Amino acid sequence: MDELDIVCPVRESVVNEQLRYAMRSWSANLPHRRVWLVGGRPSWAADVEHIPTHQGGTKYRNTTAAVEAACLHPDVSDPFLYVNDDFFVLRRRAGMPVYHRGPVAEVEAYYAARGNGAYLRGLRETRDLLADLGHPDPLSYELHVPLPVHKRGMLAALEVGRHLEVLHKRTAYGVLANVGGERMADVKILHRAPRYDTASGFLSTMPDSFANGAVGAFLRQAFWQPSPYERGRR
């Protein structure tokens, strides 16, 4: 199978150190053809493809617009690997399988215990949408690891959920396209705690846990070598 492109929505900002180190991890460990940054592009980024998008909405709307733009771009591979700018691949992989997070109902309980923000409302609205479409007990695909995406299936999911303010697009795509996959625990490290689990071969960070936490120190040490995607290769 030909190597896939990596597609990463990026907010507009001058510096994005999580993205710098994430790209180093992709370069070292995730075989791919090209990297597409959709939305913003840091000044240090080199030898990447770029699709500018308008970023006037919420972060959820902006990333949805970015994914749609990638799906509509004829030069982006089909399928492609959908990532965020804080996804780190720790070990060399031959390819990227599909992973899910288990039933949405279980993920909902986890977030309900932490509050009732826009993300949780979007989870519930996406769950209800999928139930109306004949999927009463859907799986969640809201993991912080790369997801292989077929353009046609994602575009269909985005269209079905276009009316939602916070569409859980990975979940809508995974369920409606019936991608299946293997269950895994999420790898997001939210805090500066000294412990983090690398057994899965993936990590993801928050801005604070990357800048100030033990996990960030680990990632900066693990991926100290600049990637081909950095201007100046410092």
Buried (B, 14 or more C-beta within 10 A) or exposed (E): EEEBBBBBBBBEEEEBBBBBBBBBBBBBBBBBBBBBBBBBBBEBBBEBBBBEBEBEEEEBBBBBBBBBBBBEBEEBBBBBBBBBBBBBBBEEBEEBEBBBBBBBEEBBEBBEEEEEEEBBBBBBBBBEBBEEEEBEEBBBBBBBBBBBBBBEBBBBBBEBBEEBEBBBBBBBBBBBBEBEBEEBEBBBBEEBEEEBEBEBBBBBBBEEBBBEBBBBBBBBEBBEEBBEBBEEEE
